[in-house]
Structures are given as C-alpha cells and as structure tokens.
Amino acid sequence: MPPTLASLVQHSALNLTVRAGEDRLRTPVLWVHASELADPVPYMEGGELLLITATGLDAEDPEAMRRYVRRLVDAGVAGLGFALGVNYEDIPEALVSAAREAGLPLLGVPRRTPFLAISKAVSAAIAADQYRAVTAGFEAQRELTRAALTEGPEALLARLAGYVDGWVALYDASGAVVAAAPEWAARRAARLSADVERLRERPAPASAVLGGAPGAHADDRVELQSLGTGRRVRGALAVGTEAALGTAERYAVHSAVALLTLTTERSRGLRAAEQRLGSAVLRMLLSGQPDHARAVAGDLYGRLLDAPFRLLIAESAESADDDPLPTVAETLEAAAARAREAVLAVPDGDGRLTVLAVDGGAVVAAAEEYAAGKAEAAGVVIGLSAPTGPIAASGAYKQAEQALSVARRRGRALVEHEELATGSILPLLADDAVRAFADGMLRALHDHDTKGRGDLVASLRAWLSRHGQWDAAAADLGVHRHTLRYRMRRVEEILGRSLDDPDVRMELWLALKTTTRPGAEEQRK
C-alpha cells in the first residue's frame, strides 16, 4: 500500500502532530506538494499532502479559511501540513476550526522538520511500495507459470482469483465460459456474454472495464482482457474485484493473460502442421484407405475414427464480405475442446470447410446451434451426412454434398441427409424449375378444363392413382368407364403423348403431385 497520513505521523524523524481529522489518517498520500498560493487547486490532481507556511493566506479569518479548506476538500487533497514557527507560532484557530468542520486532516510540522524531509519520506515509501508490488508481481508470475505448466488453466485461474481477491473466468473463442474460479463465478461470468461478444469483434489485444456485471453483485468491477496475438480473438479473461487493481494485482493479471494466450493460441506452424495432417487423413478416408488414415491420424485424430462419426460440409456465400468459415471452425473446435472430443476441421481454401465430428457429440450440436442462430446472417449453409465409419467415408462425403445442395436450393442454413433418405421425395421437388416444368406440362389440360367440358386433370389424377384400372378410377370419379376412356384419349390428343409410356405416366404423376402440394395451386395461378 502507498504511505498514509498515519504512517507519516508515526514516522519518528518527522515529529508531526495531528490537529484535525484524526479519524481520516488512513487516507493514502500519493504525493507531497508545497504551495503558498491562495488557490493551489488548479495545480493539483488529488491525493496530495499540501504543505504551507501561510505566507499568502489570511489564516486568522474564519470565513476565508472555510473557503480555502472547502476548495482543498473538493479537490481531493489528502491532508494539509502547516509549518509551525515560520509565519505563525501555532496553527491559527480559524484554520483548525475550518479543517475540523470539513473533515480535512490537519498536521502540525515543527520548524526543525523541513518540507523536503516529508517529501523524501513519502517518495521513499512510494518507491518501497512499488518495489513490493513488483516483487509480488514476479512471484505471482512464477506461481501462475508453474500452475499453468503442471496443472493447467483451471489451476492458473484458481491462483489468480486468490491474488486479486476476487473471481476470474476464462472464455473460449465462441464466447462460452470454459472455467471459473471460484466455481460460483461461472454463473456470474455467463451474464457477461454480450460484453465478451463485443470484445471479440475488436482486433486483439483488446480490453474493457465494466462497472458491474448485469444482475450480479453491485460492487463488482470487471475487467475483460482478450486472448490472442493475431487479428482474431481466441478467448477472453474476466477479472471481477470490488476495487481497481493495484500494481501487484495488475502484474498477475498481465502474466495470466500472457500464459493463457500461449495455451489458447497455438503457434501458426503447429496449427499449419495439424491442418496438413488432418487434410491427409481426410484424403485417405475419401480415397478408400481407412487403415492408412488411421495410421496417420495417430493420437490426434485416432479417437475420432474409433466411433461413428458424421461428415459436415460448410460453405460460405460468394457475396459474404468477410469469410465466416474461420469463425465456424473456431466455434466447432471450441465445442470439441469443452467436451473433450476429437474433431477434424479442414478448410479447402475455396469457400468450403469439411469437418469430421463424433456422431451425437458436442460438435454436431454446436453446428446445429450455429445454423439456428448465426449461419443465415453470416451467409453459411451446412450439409450433414448420416452417421458412418472410416470404410464408408467417401459415401458420407457425397451425402453431405447432397444435403448441402438441398440446403442451398431451399434457402436453409442446415440440412441433414436423413431428411433426404426418409419420408417422401416430394420435398426435394421444392424448386422453381420443377414447378415450371409441371405447370408447362399440365397447362394445356388446365386450359381445356377452364374453357371446355370435362375434368381432364381430375380424371388423369384418378386414373394414375388407380394404376390405370378403368372401373376403379371411374367409380372414384362417379362416371362411366367409357366416359373415362374418352377423357384419357383427349388427354393424349392434347398432350401429344401416349399414356402407355411408363415415363410419361411418371412425369404426369410427379407434375400433378408438384402442383397440388399445399399452396402450390395458388402459386400456379
């Protein structure tokens, strides 16, 4: 701590006496300033011990002293030292009364104590305090480094929370809370997600000071520090305390930021090597060499190939101003890290990201959450394969590509291949080109029904639904079978195509189904 008025009063060489403000002697003294100006306030910053001989003051005028003392108090002066035996043998009662009334500590400085001695004492105390802070900071750095290397980030956070006498939390690249100390701080840290998101949008390094965590303790003062050395923020550290950090505490925080940056931001060379290895594993899987892929994967990706996995392809829109795929990769990798899952993410540099993720794991869930929340705004579409294994990886890649194509055509952020492999084929026909084909194929029949007699479209639908059985179809329509035969001949004449051709029947049936989906008839009209 910096020196206080109490420590100066207790200094045996200074022999200072207390004349007012006895209850405020614990006030820190940030500097010593001597001035004989009637108004020294413009030249002060606050926290000073002001020393005077009262040469330019009417120290015996009560009203003048009240105004003088009030200006000092309003300026944040720590205390006032009055030289005894220079201009006045003792401190005038008007000044003593004004100081007591305003609560300003007033010290008597004996003639044998020069002002310079007080300045030297304060300067030495400040230097000693700074030395203690630096020493404590270096000790904290050693302890935090030892914790990070031997026990991991969680131990580092626990040590840091003790040093700052508060709470700390670590966020990953997606803004999610990875760890907190003490444990109860995780809930409080989660409330800062919006502030962390704003910090992530700024280039690293970035920081922010929050007056209080929303919905948290009113006395919280929270500092957010970004983690990462590149343009993208790789994570964030939150430090919550009741007051501003001191020098030693700030040393500890800066050390923690450096250590956490080293653990969260791997070197570019290592990341490049991992990406090359992941790309090689993926190529081997897609070329039908699962054994070779497993051998190359080693410990890094081997666990991923031991369980059913899904293959995901994310694609960014050409119109996107800033490539969102690195953010997608970071989001999925962060989810894998939190769940301690293996994940393989390979960007192809051509607007695509291929990801192998554990089936039913955190990465797949994170992809679905991203698609539901941010993918559309970022211009990202995602195709997801069915669960598979190393032997069928190439088939899974085709499934993901098919799902991606459907997602792009339907304007959806994510489509799973299971949606295409189950249920009706009709949802796959939700395409303007298919509807245009169906409308063109049936338009002549619709025109006939509008202008002439006979329901050719309804008759065609009934006949096709009954697989060409005349009696059953005529009964459905409530007409004689000869009437239905006549109508089918008219269909052939109008379309210029034979209903005996199975391809014609198939095309007509799909055209009828396409134009009679909910809302399709209205769209056709």
Backbone hydrogen bonds, N-H to C=O, Kabsch-Sander energy under -0.5 kcal/mol:
donor,donor_aa,acceptor,acceptor_aa,energy
5,L,27,T,-1.6
6,A,25,L,-2.7
8,L,4,T,-1.7
9,V,5,L,-2.4
10,Q,6,A,-2.1
11,H,8,L,-0.7
12,S,10,Q,-0.5
14,L,11,H,-1.4
15,N,11,H,-1.2
17,T,108,G,-1.8
19,R,17,T,-0.5
19,R,106,L,-3.4
20,A,106,L,-1.2
24,R,21,G,-2.1
25,L,22,E,-0.8
27,T,24,R,-1.2
29,V,3,P,-3.5
30,L,28,P,-0.6
30,L,47,G,-2.8
31,W,47,G,-0.9
33,H,49,L,-2.3
35,S,51,L,-1.7
43,Y,40,P,-1.9
44,M,41,V,-2.0
47,G,76,G,-2.7
49,L,31,W,-2.3
50,L,48,E,-0.7
50,L,79,G,-2.5
51,L,33,H,-2.7
52,I,81,G,-2.6
57,L,54,A,-0.7
59,A,57,L,-1.4
61,D,58,D,-2.0
65,M,61,D,-2.4
66,R,62,P,-2.2
67,R,63,E,-2.0
68,Y,64,A,-2.2
69,V,65,M,-2.9
70,R,66,R,-2.2
71,R,67,R,-2.0
72,L,68,Y,-1.7
73,V,69,V,-2.5
74,D,70,R,-2.6
75,A,71,R,-1.5
76,G,73,V,-1.5
77,V,72,L,-2.2
78,A,48,E,-1.9
79,G,48,E,-1.3
80,L,105,P,-2.4
81,G,50,L,-3.6
82,F,107,L,-3.0
83,A,52,I,-2.4
84,L,109,V,-3.1
85,G,88,Y,-2.4
86,V,83,A,-0.6
86,V,88,Y,-0.9
95,L,59,A,-0.6
95,L,92,P,-0.6
96,V,92,P,-2.0
97,S,93,E,-2.8
98,A,94,A,-1.9
99,A,95,L,-2.4
100,R,96,V,-2.4
101,E,97,S,-2.5
102,A,98,A,-2.0
103,G,99,A,-1.2
104,L,99,A,-2.1
106,L,20,A,-2.0
107,L,80,L,-3.1
108,G,17,T,-2.9
109,V,82,F,-3.3
109,V,107,L,-0.5
113,T,110,P,-2.0
117,A,114,P,-0.9
118,I,114,P,-1.2
119,S,115,F,-2.3
120,K,116,L,-2.6
121,A,117,A,-2.1
122,V,118,I,-2.4
123,S,119,S,-2.7
124,A,120,K,-2.8
125,A,121,A,-2.1
126,I,122,V,-2.6
127,A,123,S,-2.5
128,A,124,A,-2.5
129,D,125,A,-2.4
130,Q,126,I,-2.6
131,Y,127,A,-2.5
132,R,128,A,-2.5
133,A,129,D,-2.2
134,V,130,Q,-2.8
135,T,131,Y,-2.8
136,A,132,R,-2.8
137,G,133,A,-2.5
138,F,134,V,-2.5
139,E,135,T,-2.2
140,A,136,A,-2.6
141,Q,137,G,-2.4
142,R,138,F,-2.3
143,E,139,E,-2.4
144,L,140,A,-3.0
145,T,141,Q,-2.5
146,R,142,R,-2.5
147,A,143,E,-2.3
148,A,144,L,-2.7
149,L,145,T,-2.3
150,T,146,R,-2.1
151,E,147,A,-2.5
152,G,147,A,-1.5
155,A,152,G,-0.5
156,L,152,G,-1.7
157,L,153,P,-2.6
158,A,154,E,-1.9
159,R,155,A,-2.3
160,L,156,L,-2.5
161,A,157,L,-2.6
162,G,158,A,-1.4
163,Y,159,R,-1.9
164,V,160,L,-2.3
165,D,161,A,-0.7
166,G,161,A,-1.8
167,W,240,G,-2.3
168,V,181,A,-2.6
169,A,238,A,-2.0
170,L,179,A,-2.9
171,Y,236,A,-3.1
172,D,176,A,-2.4
175,G,172,D,-1.7
178,V,170,L,-3.4
179,A,170,L,-1.2
181,A,168,V,-2.5
185,A,182,P,-1.8
186,A,183,E,-1.7
187,R,184,W,-0.7
188,R,184,W,-0.8
189,A,185,A,-3.0
190,A,186,A,-1.9
191,R,187,R,-0.8
191,R,188,R,-0.7
192,L,189,A,-1.8
193,S,190,A,-1.3
196,V,192,L,-2.5
197,E,193,S,-2.4
198,R,194,A,-1.9
199,L,195,D,-2.0
200,R,196,V,-2.3
201,E,197,E,-1.0
202,R,199,L,-1.5
204,A,230,G,-0.6
204,A,231,R,-0.7
208,A,224,L,-1.9
210,L,222,V,-3.4
216,A,213,A,-2.6
220,D,217,H,-1.6
221,R,241,T,-2.8
222,V,210,L,-2.0
222,V,220,D,-0.5
223,E,239,V,-2.5
224,L,208,A,-3.3
225,Q,237,L,-2.7
226,S,206,A,-2.9
227,L,235,G,-2.5
233,V,200,R,-0.5
234,R,227,L,-2.9
235,G,227,L,-0.9
236,A,171,Y,-1.6
237,L,225,Q,-2.9
238,A,169,A,-2.7
239,V,223,E,-2.3
240,G,167,W,-3.3
241,T,221,R,-2.4
241,T,239,V,-0.5
250,R,246,G,-2.4
251,Y,247,T,-2.1
252,A,248,A,-2.0
253,V,249,E,-2.4
254,H,250,R,-2.7
255,S,251,Y,-2.3
256,A,252,A,-2.4
257,V,253,V,-2.6
258,A,254,H,-2.2
259,L,255,S,-2.5
260,L,256,A,-3.0
261,T,257,V,-2.2
262,L,258,A,-1.8
263,T,259,L,-1.7
264,T,260,L,-2.3
265,E,261,T,-3.0
266,R,264,T,-0.9
271,R,267,S,-2.5
272,A,268,R,-2.7
273,A,269,G,-2.2
274,E,270,L,-2.6
275,Q,271,R,-2.3
276,R,272,A,-2.3
277,L,273,A,-2.4
278,G,274,E,-2.8
279,S,275,Q,-2.6
280,A,276,R,-2.1
281,V,277,L,-2.4
282,L,278,G,-2.3
283,R,279,S,-2.4
284,M,280,A,-2.2
285,L,281,V,-2.2
286,L,282,L,-2.6
287,S,283,R,-1.5
288,G,285,L,-1.4
289,Q,284,M,-2.9
293,A,289,Q,-2.4
294,R,290,P,-2.4
295,A,291,D,-2.0
296,V,292,H,-2.3
297,A,293,A,-2.4
298,G,294,R,-1.4
300,L,297,A,-0.8
301,Y,297,A,-1.6
302,G,298,G,-1.4
304,L,301,Y,-0.6
305,L,301,Y,-1.0
305,L,302,G,-0.7
306,D,302,G,-0.6
306,D,303,R,-0.8
307,A,304,L,-0.6
309,F,388,T,-2.4
310,R,357,A,-3.2
312,L,310,R,-0.5
312,L,355,V,-3.0
313,I,383,G,-2.6
314,A,353,L,-2.9
315,E,381,V,-2.8
316,S,351,G,-1.6
317,A,379,G,-2.8
320,A,317,A,-1.5
328,V,324,P,-1.9
329,A,325,L,-2.8
330,E,326,P,-2.4
331,T,327,T,-2.4
332,L,328,V,-2.3
333,E,329,A,-2.7
334,A,330,E,-2.4
335,A,331,T,-1.8
336,A,332,L,-2.0
337,A,333,E,-2.3
338,R,334,A,-2.3
339,A,335,A,-1.8
340,R,336,A,-0.6
340,R,337,A,-0.7
341,E,336,A,-3.0
344,L,356,L,-2.2
345,A,343,V,-0.5
346,V,354,T,-3.2
348,D,352,R,-2.1
349,G,352,R,-0.5
353,L,314,A,-2.5
354,T,346,V,-2.5
355,V,312,L,-2.9
356,L,344,L,-2.7
357,A,310,R,-2.3
357,A,355,V,-0.5
358,V,342,A,-0.6
359,D,308,P,-2.4
361,G,358,V,-1.9
365,A,361,G,-1.7
366,A,362,A,-2.4
367,A,363,V,-2.3
368,E,364,V,-2.2
369,E,365,A,-2.3
370,Y,366,A,-2.7
371,A,367,A,-2.4
372,A,368,E,-1.9
373,G,369,E,-1.6
374,K,370,Y,-2.4
375,A,370,Y,-2.3
378,A,374,K,-2.0
379,G,375,A,-0.9
379,G,376,E,-0.7
380,V,375,A,-2.7
381,V,315,E,-2.5
382,I,413,A,-2.5
383,G,313,I,-2.6
384,L,415,V,-2.2
385,S,311,L,-2.4
388,T,309,F,-2.5
392,A,389,G,-0.8
393,A,390,P,-1.2
394,S,285,L,-0.5
396,A,392,A,-1.9
397,Y,393,A,-2.1
398,K,394,S,-1.7
399,Q,395,G,-2.2
400,A,396,A,-2.5
401,E,397,Y,-2.3
402,Q,398,K,-2.6
403,A,399,Q,-2.7
404,L,400,A,-2.4
405,S,401,E,-2.5
406,V,402,Q,-2.2
407,A,403,A,-2.5
408,R,404,L,-2.5
409,R,405,S,-2.3
410,R,406,V,-2.7
411,G,407,A,-1.0
412,R,407,A,-2.4
415,V,382,I,-1.9
417,H,384,L,-2.7
419,E,416,E,-1.3
420,L,416,E,-0.6
420,L,417,H,-1.1
421,A,417,H,-1.7
422,T,418,E,-1.2
428,L,425,I,-1.4
429,L,426,L,-2.2
430,A,427,P,-1.3
431,D,429,L,-2.7
435,R,431,D,-2.3
436,A,432,D,-2.3
437,F,433,A,-2.1
438,A,434,V,-2.5
439,D,435,R,-2.6
440,G,436,A,-2.3
441,M,437,F,-2.2
442,L,438,A,-1.9
443,R,439,D,-1.3
446,H,442,L,-2.3
447,D,443,R,-2.8
448,H,444,A,-2.0
449,D,445,L,-2.3
450,T,446,H,-1.9
451,K,447,D,-2.1
452,G,448,H,-3.4
456,L,454,G,-1.1
459,S,455,D,-2.3
460,L,456,L,-2.7
461,R,457,V,-2.2
462,A,458,A,-2.3
463,W,459,S,-2.5
464,L,460,L,-2.5
465,S,461,R,-2.3
466,R,462,A,-1.4
467,H,464,L,-1.6
468,G,463,W,-2.8
469,Q,466,R,-1.3
470,W,468,G,-0.8
473,A,469,Q,-2.3
474,A,470,W,-2.8
475,A,471,D,-2.3
476,D,472,A,-1.9
477,L,473,A,-1.7
478,G,474,A,-1.7
479,V,474,A,-2.1
484,L,480,H,-1.8
485,R,481,R,-2.3
486,Y,482,H,-2.2
487,R,483,T,-2.2
488,M,484,L,-2.2
489,R,485,R,-2.0
490,R,486,Y,-2.0
491,V,487,R,-2.0
492,E,488,M,-2.1
493,E,489,R,-2.3
494,I,490,R,-2.8
495,L,491,V,-2.6
496,G,492,E,-2.1
497,R,492,E,-0.9
501,D,498,S,-1.2
505,R,501,D,-2.1
506,M,502,P,-2.4
507,E,503,D,-2.5
508,L,504,V,-2.6
509,W,505,R,-2.3
510,L,506,M,-2.5
511,A,507,E,-2.2
512,L,508,L,-2.5
513,K,509,W,-2.5
514,T,510,L,-2.5
515,T,511,A,-1.9
516,T,512,L,-0.6
517,R,514,T,-0.8
520,A,517,R,-2.5
521,E,517,R,-0.7
523,Q,519,G,-1.8
524,R,520,A,-2.4
525,K,521,E,-1.9
